[in-house]
């Protein structure tokens, strides 16, 4: 009897210990904020785009030129494809990827990557077939798109009517975003074989590229069609702040570089939301899964500089409220997709000079799923829809213009940043006289990633910026 009693006490103790341990473990895996983050892969190099195949296999691009395969919880050692001789300068490399809407039968995968031609950076979009975990049969959709180490784009997306949309950056030549004979700063629309749809707005127009859908963009890195309405929305990087969420309307002129931030002009479409200071928006999606009902139908935007996921609620194409998710937890977030399981998958982008700061085991692909709590609720910070910025009356227009156009690289007070040297030194590399400064602002320094502002800023304003720089240097 005593032995039985002792055994019962021991068993009860084991059960209590197990319960306490299990409870601790559950608390670790199911935090109070209602979701858990699973780390699926580590030590990657800027996973730029994630897509899922019909059999739930994940494909993703790494900016160094690799297409990788992740299946049944494991990363396949051998890449499906490696783009040869890919140039890596700041933001260049292997970028966007998408699969054909009829992938189950045709196995088509589309890639966008940088390359060099005649010593200039370019971008191409190529269609491949996915067979035996390998990409074969390359077919060029579009090539010779102007690119540079910054402002290259390039997001690829198929529409509900099976048209291929391609975003391009201004390639550090802002004025060309308004030029309908160039690919700079556009959203393009093609058939799946690279031919031009007959209903494109500039089809048959001699003064424009027939593939253009919209123009006047700076660097669009997010595209998403809203279920139900079919409206197309984009996320776009601004110059220094001035990041945008736009509703994309056929033939629309989105103003860059003639308007930006809170500016507006007749005949140019203003963003539905603008962000200053910068959040650096990446990929965008409308959440349509069933795992997070509180996010159903919301526009989610990955944020690089903002190090978060922006959660936007829309009504008839207008912003009604905004939240911020995962603020500051995982660094710069670039790709953001809904998995076939309804969970949200995202990638980090820390190996991303000059803004990204390398971290141990980064970059990563992570998965967000509900914690299982009966009262699960996503933890978020409320982000009030921003009201127009009131500029102090004492701030001269030319100072504001300098800060918007030049401040992100050279500092608002010419002090320099991690991107570029300051302008207060004894001697400027490309000349310290007024004619030299005007020439540098006008023509840019393309190999260094400095835009050519000719045609984007008026000549009188370029002259005033030069005077402002010289006056600041003299006061130093």
C-alpha positions in Angstrom: 0.0 0.0 0.0 2.8 2.4 1.0 4.6 1.5 -2.3 1.5 2.2 -4.3 1.0 5.5 -2.5 4.6 6.5 -3.1 4.3 5.6 -6.8 1.2 7.7 -7.1 3.0 10.7 -5.6 6.0 10.2 -7.9 3.6 10.0 -10.9 1.7 13.1 -9.8 5.0 15.0 -9.5 6.1 13.9 -13.0 2.7 15.1 -14.3 3.0 18.4 -12.6 6.6 18.9 -13.8 5.5 18.0 -17.4 2.6 20.4 -17.2 4.8 23.2 -15.9 7.4 22.5 -18.7 4.7 22.3 -21.3 3.1 25.5 -20.1 6.4 27.3 -20.3 7.0 26.0 -23.7 3.5 27.0 -24.9 4.1 30.5 -23.5 7.3 30.7 -25.5 5.7 29.6 -28.7 2.4 31.5 -28.3 3.1 35.0 -27.0 0.3 37.2 -25.8 0.2 39.3 -29.0 -1.5 36.4 -30.9 1.0 35.3 -33.5 4.3 33.4 -33.7 7.2 33.8 -36.1 8.9 30.7 -37.5 12.4 31.1 -39.0 12.5 28.9 -42.0 15.9 29.8 -43.5 19.0 31.8 -42.4 22.2 33.0 -43.9 20.7 34.0 -47.2 21.7 37.0 -49.3 18.8 39.5 -49.9 15.9 37.1 -50.7 14.2 39.5 -53.1 11.1 37.6 -54.2 9.2 34.7 -52.8 6.6 32.7 -54.9 4.7 29.5 -54.3 4.1 26.8 -56.8 0.8 24.9 -57.0 2.3 21.9 -55.1 3.3 24.3 -52.2 7.0 24.3 -53.2 8.5 27.7 -52.5 10.8 29.4 -55.0 12.8 32.5 -54.1 15.4 34.7 -55.6 18.6 35.9 -54.0 20.1 39.1 -55.3 23.5 37.5 -55.9 21.8 35.6 -58.8 20.4 32.4 -57.4 16.9 30.9 -57.7 16.4 28.6 -54.7 13.9 25.8 -54.0 12.3 25.2 -50.5 10.2 22.0 -50.2 8.7 20.0 -47.3 10.5 22.2 -44.7 13.9 22.0 -46.3 16.1 24.1 -48.6 17.3 22.2 -51.6 21.1 22.5 -51.7 21.5 23.1 -55.4 20.0 26.3 -56.8 17.4 25.8 -59.5 19.3 28.4 -61.5 22.2 30.8 -61.2 22.3 33.9 -63.4 25.9 34.2 -64.8 28.0 37.3 -64.4 25.4 39.3 -62.6 26.5 42.8 -61.5 26.1 43.6 -57.8 26.2 47.3 -57.1 24.1 48.6 -54.2 20.6 47.4 -55.3 21.3 45.5 -58.5 21.2 41.8 -59.2 18.5 39.2 -59.5 15.2 40.9 -58.5 11.6 40.1 -59.3 10.0 36.8 -60.1 6.5 35.5 -60.8 4.9 32.4 -62.2 2.4 32.2 -65.0 -1.3 31.9 -63.9 -1.4 28.5 -65.8 1.9 27.3 -64.3 0.3 23.9 -63.6 0.3 23.1 -67.3 3.1 25.4 -68.9 5.6 25.6 -66.0 6.5 29.2 -66.9 8.6 31.2 -64.4 9.5 34.9 -65.2 12.7 36.5 -63.8 14.1 40.1 -63.8 17.8 40.6 -63.5 20.4 43.3 -64.1 23.2 42.9 -66.7 25.8 45.2 -68.3 25.7 46.2 -72.0 28.2 48.6 -73.5 29.5 49.3 -70.0 26.0 50.5 -68.9 23.7 48.8 -66.4 20.6 47.2 -67.9 17.6 45.1 -66.9 16.0 42.2 -68.7 12.9 40.0 -68.1 13.2 36.4 -69.2 10.7 33.5 -69.2 11.9 30.0 -68.3 10.4 26.6 -67.8 10.7 24.9 -64.4 11.5 21.2 -64.8 13.2 18.8 -62.4 14.0 21.7 -60.0 15.8 23.5 -62.8 15.0 26.5 -65.0 15.4 25.7 -68.7 14.4 27.1 -72.2 15.1 30.9 -71.6 12.9 33.2 -73.7 13.5 37.0 -73.5 10.4 39.0 -72.8 12.1 42.4 -72.7 15.7 43.6 -72.4 17.8 46.7 -72.6 15.7 48.4 -69.9 17.8 51.3 -68.5 19.0 50.6 -65.0 21.6 51.8 -62.5 22.9 50.8 -59.1 19.7 52.4 -57.6 16.2 52.8 -58.9 16.0 49.7 -61.0 12.6 48.4 -59.9 11.6 45.6 -60.7 8.4 43.9 -59.6 6.7 41.4 -61.9 3.0 40.6 -61.5 0.3 38.8 -63.6 -3.1 40.5 -63.6 -6.5 38.6 -63.3 -6.7 38.8 -67.1 -3.3 37.1 -67.5 -1.3 40.2 -68.6 2.2 40.7 -67.3 3.0 43.9 -65.5 6.6 45.1 -65.1 7.8 48.0 -63.0 10.9 50.0 -63.9 12.8 52.6 -61.9 14.0 56.0 -63.3 17.6 54.6 -63.3 18.8 57.8 -61.7 17.6 59.9 -64.7 14.5 61.4 -63.2 13.5 63.5 -66.2 13.1 60.4 -68.3 10.2 59.2 -66.2 8.1 61.7 -68.1 9.4 60.7 -71.5 7.0 58.3 -73.2 9.8 57.0 -75.6 11.9 55.5 -72.7 11.3 52.7 -70.3 12.6 54.8 -67.3 10.1 55.2 -64.5 7.2 53.3 -66.0 4.7 50.4 -65.3 4.6 48.3 -68.4 2.0 45.8 -69.6 2.7 42.8 -71.9 1.1 39.5 -73.0 2.7 36.5 -71.5 4.9 36.0 -74.6 6.2 39.6 -74.6 3.9 40.9 -77.3 1.9 44.1 -76.8 -1.8 43.8 -75.8 -4.0 45.6 -78.3 -5.9 47.4 -75.5 -2.7 49.0 -74.1 -3.3 52.8 -73.9 -0.4 53.8 -76.3 -0.8 50.9 -78.7 -0.4 52.3 -82.2 0.8 55.7 -80.9 4.1 56.7 -82.6 5.2 59.1 -79.9 5.2 56.5 -77.1 6.4 53.0 -76.3 3.4 50.7 -76.8 4.1 48.7 -73.6 3.5 51.7 -71.3 0.6 51.4 -68.9 1.5 54.3 -66.6 4.4 56.7 -66.2 6.0 59.3 -64.0 7.2 56.8 -61.4 10.5 57.0 -59.4 11.0 53.4 -58.2 8.0 51.1 -57.9 8.6 47.9 -55.9 5.2 46.8 -55.0 2.1 45.9 -57.1 -1.1 44.2 -56.0 -4.6 43.7 -57.5 -7.4 44.1 -55.0 -9.8 41.1 -55.0 -13.4 42.1 -55.9 -12.7 45.5 -57.4 -9.8 44.6 -59.6 -8.1 47.9 -58.7 -4.3 47.9 -59.0 -2.2 49.5 -56.3 1.5 50.2 -56.1 4.1 51.2 -53.5 6.8 53.6 -54.6 10.0 55.0 -53.1 10.2 58.8 -52.9 13.4 61.0 -52.9 13.8 62.0 -49.3 10.6 60.9 -47.7 7.7 61.3 -50.1 7.2 57.5 -50.3 3.8 56.7 -51.9 0.9 54.2 -52.1 -0.8 54.8 -55.4 -4.0 53.5 -57.1 -2.8 52.7 -60.6 -5.1 54.0 -63.4 -4.5 53.3 -67.1 -2.6 56.1 -68.9 -2.0 57.8 -65.5 0.9 60.3 -65.1 2.1 60.0 -61.4 4.2 63.1 -61.6 7.8 62.2 -60.9 9.9 64.3 -60.9 7.7 67.2 -61.6 5.7 66.6 -58.4 6.5 64.6 -55.2 5.8 64.7 -51.5 2.6 66.7 -51.0 2.8 68.6 -54.2 0.1 68.3 -56.8 -0.4 69.5 -60.4 -3.3 69.3 -62.9 -3.1 66.2 -65.1 -0.9 64.3 -62.6 -2.3 61.7 -60.1 -1.5 62.2 -56.4 -0.8 59.2 -54.1 -3.6 58.0 -51.8 -1.0 57.9 -49.0 2.4 59.6 -48.6 5.1 58.9 -46.0 7.6 61.4 -44.7 10.0 60.4 -43.1 10.7 57.5 -45.4 9.4 53.9 -44.8 11.0 52.6 -48.1 8.0 50.4 -49.2 8.8 47.0 -50.8 6.4 44.3 -51.9 2.6 44.8 -51.5 -0.2 42.3 -51.3 -3.9 42.0 -50.4 -4.3 39.4 -47.7 -6.9 36.9 -48.8 -6.1 33.9 -46.6 -8.2 32.6 -43.8 -5.6 32.4 -40.9 -5.8 36.1 -40.0 -9.4 37.2 -40.4 -8.6 40.6 -38.9 -6.4 41.2 -41.9 -8.9 40.0 -44.5 -8.9 42.3 -47.5 -6.2 44.6 -46.1 -3.3 46.0 -48.2 0.0 44.9 -46.6 3.2 46.5 -47.5 6.7 45.4 -46.6 8.8 48.3 -45.3 12.6 48.4 -45.6 13.7 51.6 -43.9 10.5 51.4 -41.8 11.4 47.8 -40.7 7.8 46.8 -40.4 4.7 45.7 -42.3 2.3 48.5 -43.1 -1.4 47.4 -42.8 -3.7 49.6 -44.8 -7.5 49.4 -44.8 -9.1 50.8 -47.9 -12.6 51.7 -48.9 -13.3 52.5 -52.6 -9.6 53.1 -53.3 -9.1 55.5 -50.3 -7.3 54.9 -47.1 -9.5 54.7 -44.0 -7.0 53.6 -41.4 -3.5 52.3 -41.0 -1.5 50.1 -38.6 2.1 49.0 -38.3 2.9 45.3 -37.7 6.3 43.8 -36.5 7.8 47.2 -36.0 11.6 47.0 -35.5 11.6 43.3 -34.8 13.3 41.8 -37.9 15.1 44.6 -39.7 14.4 45.6 -43.3 11.5 43.6 -44.8 11.4 43.2 -48.6 9.3 40.3 -49.9 5.9 39.6 -48.5 3.5 36.9 -49.7 0.5 34.9 -48.6 1.3 31.2 -48.6 -1.0 28.4 -49.8 -1.6 27.6 -46.1 -2.9 31.2 -45.4 0.2 32.1 -43.3 2.2 35.2 -44.2 5.8 34.7 -45.4 8.4 37.5 -45.5 12.1 38.0 -46.2 14.6 40.3 -44.6 17.0 42.5 -46.6 19.9 43.5 -44.3 22.8 42.7 -46.7 21.6 45.8 -48.6 24.2 48.6 -48.8 24.3 51.3 -47.8 21.1 51.2 -45.6 21.2 47.6 -44.4 23.4 46.7 -41.4 24.6 43.0 -41.5 23.4 40.9 -38.6 24.4 37.4 -37.5 22.5 34.7 -39.5 20.8 37.3 -41.7 19.2 37.4 -44.2 16.2 35.2 -43.5 12.8 34.0 -44.7 10.3 33.9 -41.9 6.6 32.8 -41.5 4.0 34.4 -39.4 1.1 32.3 -38.1 -1.6 32.6 -35.4 -0.6 31.6 -31.9 -3.7 29.5 -31.4 -5.0 31.7 -28.6 -8.7 31.9 -28.4 -8.6 35.7 -28.2 -5.7 36.1 -30.8 -5.2 39.6 -31.8 -2.2 41.0 -33.8 0.0 43.3 -31.9 0.3 46.6 -33.7 1.0 50.3 -33.2 -1.5 52.7 -34.5 -0.3 54.8 -37.4 -2.4 57.8 -37.8 -3.0 58.8 -41.5 -0.6 61.6 -41.9 -1.8 65.2 -42.3 0.0 67.5 -44.7 3.3 68.6 -43.3 3.4 72.3 -42.3 6.6 73.8 -43.3 7.9 76.6 -41.1 7.3 79.9 -42.7 11.0 80.8 -42.1 12.2 77.8 -44.2 13.1 79.1 -47.7 11.8 77.2 -50.7 15.3 76.5 -51.9 16.3 74.8 -48.6 13.2 72.5 -48.8 14.0 71.7 -52.5 17.7 70.9 -51.6 16.6 68.7 -48.7 14.0 66.8 -50.9 16.4 66.3 -53.9 19.8 66.0 -52.3 19.4 65.6 -48.5 19.0 61.8 -48.5 22.6 61.4 -49.8 24.4 64.5 -48.7 22.5 65.3 -45.6 20.0 68.0 -44.9 22.8 70.2 -43.6 25.4 69.1 -46.2 27.1 67.1 -43.5 27.1 63.8 -45.5 25.5 60.4 -44.8 26.4 56.8 -45.1 25.4 57.0 -48.7 27.6 59.9 -49.8 30.2 62.4 -48.6 29.3 65.7 -47.2 29.6 68.9 -49.3 31.3 71.0 -46.6 34.9 69.9 -47.3 37.6 72.1 -48.6 37.3 70.7 -52.2 34.5 68.9 -54.0 35.6 65.9 -56.1 33.8 67.2 -59.3 34.6 70.9 -58.7 33.8 73.5 -56.2 33.1 76.5 -58.4 29.5 77.4 -59.2 29.7 76.3 -62.9 31.1 72.9 -61.7 28.4 72.4 -59.1 25.7 73.4 -61.6 27.2 70.9 -64.1 27.3 68.1 -61.5 23.7 68.7 -60.5 22.6 68.9 -64.1 24.4 65.8 -65.5 24.7 63.7 -62.3 27.4 61.2 -61.7 25.8 58.0 -63.0 28.5 55.6 -62.0 28.3 56.9 -58.4 24.5 56.7 -58.3 23.9 60.4 -58.4 20.9 61.3 -60.5 21.0 63.7 -63.5 18.5 66.4 -62.6 18.5 68.0 -66.0 14.9 68.3 -67.1 13.7 67.3 -63.7 14.5 70.5 -61.9 14.3 73.8 -63.7 17.6 75.5 -64.6 16.8 78.5 -62.3 16.3 76.1 -59.4 19.5 74.2 -60.2 21.2 77.6 -60.1 19.7 78.4 -56.7 20.7 75.0 -55.3 24.3 75.7 -56.4 24.1 79.1 -54.7 22.7 77.5 -51.5 25.5 74.9 -51.4 28.2 77.6 -52.0 26.7 79.8 -49.3 26.6 77.0 -46.7 30.2 76.1 -47.5 31.3 79.7 -47.0 29.5 79.9 -43.6 31.3 76.8 -42.4 
